[in-house]
Each structure stands twice: as structure tokens, then as C-alpha cells.
Amino acid sequence: MTLSADLWAANADLAAEALASPFVAGIGDGTLPRAAFAGYIAQDAFFLESFARAYALGVAHSPDRATLDAFADLLAGVREELRLHAGYAERWGIDLAGVEPLPATTAYTDFLLATASLGGVGATCAAMTPCMRLYAHLGRSLSAGRAGDYAEWVTTYADPGFEELAATLERLLDRHASDVPVVRTAYRRAMQLEIGFFDAAWRAFPG
């Protein structure tokens, strides 16, 4: 078993918790209050800008051309996500310019940027992979046909192109990370922060 597969399996409890969370369940059956989704989109756009910066640090710290190219491709994928969020913002009247990050958002972005700045390529991959793999998992686990207004969100993360981005990051993890406590800790911490991010959106933006 690869390291990335082992880490995902070791955190299956958190993946199940994320899927069962009120926020994700509300997306899945279309009942999530619009205010909660709008607030989440604004927070996620703020988060994705930091995610892009973490990929850029991965580019800067890449030890070889193949790794540099892979991080650059992943960075391009985040730019596509940001365009998706801009589309939501335009249609739903969401202000992305003046986002005040919630504590859960700041905790996640601070963790990512600190790891990407100081932790090396392997640790950076361990901190970033859970976001990609979890969203691909959620996209495949939910049904766009039941998601109502949130069908586009489900289809985006169920798309084979997004799965390939997640797999690209996992391949980088397998190549550059060792099975050491700091890598396992970073991976699990990122999963916990994902759950905290969903929970914060659910609680901070009630319908």
C-alpha cells in the first residue's frame, strides 16, 4: 500500500465524520440554507488563495523539474476553483472582496502556509493532500441529482479532472514524504481542520 493510501485509510473516521456533517449532508440533499452556502463560498475563496500560495511555495521548493511542473499544474487547478467561486459570487450576490475570515479559516490557512514555508515538500504534500482527496471523496459520495441548487458543487468535485488533481498530489506525497510522525500528524491535522471548516460555516451562517 502506498503512503497516501495508508494515510487516507488511517483517517477514514474523519472522512466519514465530514460526510455526515450537517453542512455536507445539507449540500447532498439540497436543504442547506443558502446563507450557509454563501458564507462558505466566501470563506472558501479566502482559503483557496492561501492554498494557491502553498502550492506556489511547493513550486519554489521543488527539488526537480517534474515536481515543479506537478505543483504548477495543481496551482492551475486552484485557479479554476477560484473562477467557480467567482461565478457563485456573481449569481448569488456574494461579496468576495471584503471577506473576514472565521477563526476556523484562519487556523487552516495558518497551518498550511507555515507547513509549506518551513516543512519541506513532503510535509507540504501531507498538509495539502487531505483537502483534495476529501473533496474528491465527497463529490463521488453525493448525488448531484439530489443536491438541488448545489448540484454544480457536487459535479465539480466528482469530476474525473478533479480526481486526477488529487491523485497528482498523492503521487507527490508518495514520492517526497516518508512515513514519519510529522507527516502523519500533518495529514490528520488537515483532516481535522477540514471538519472544523465545514462546522464553522454551518454555525456562523444560519439560514
Stockholm file with secondary structure:
# STOCKHOLM 1.0

chainA/1-207         MTLSADLWAANADLAAEALASPFVAGIGDGTLPRAAFAGYIAQDAFFLESFARAYALGVAHSPDRATLDAFADLLAGVREELRLHAGYAERWGIDLAGVEPLPATTAYTDFLLATASLGGVGATCAAMTPCMRLYAHLGRSLSAGRAGDYAEWVTTYADPGFEELAATLERLLDRHASDVPVVRTAYRRAMQLEIGFFDAAWRAFPG
#=GR chainA/1-207 SS CCHHHHHHHHTHHHHHHHHHSHHHHHHHHTCSCHHHHHHHHHHHHHHHHHHHHHHHHHHHHCSSHHHHHHHHHHHHHHHHHHHHHHHHHHHHTCCCTTCCCCHHHHHHHHHHHHHHHHSHHHHHHHHHHHHHHHHHHHHHHSCGGGCGGGHHHHHHHHSHHHHHHHHHHHHHHHHHCCSCHHHHHHHHHHHHHHHHHHHHHHHHSCC
#=GC SS_cons         CCHHHHHHHHTHHHHHHHHHSHHHHHHHHTCSCHHHHHHHHHHHHHHHHHHHHHHHHHHHHCSSHHHHHHHHHHHHHHHHHHHHHHHHHHHHTCCCTTCCCCHHHHHHHHHHHHHHHHSHHHHHHHHHHHHHHHHHHHHHHSCGGGCGGGHHHHHHHHSHHHHHHHHHHHHHHHHHCCSCHHHHHHHHHHHHHHHHHHHHHHHHSCC
//
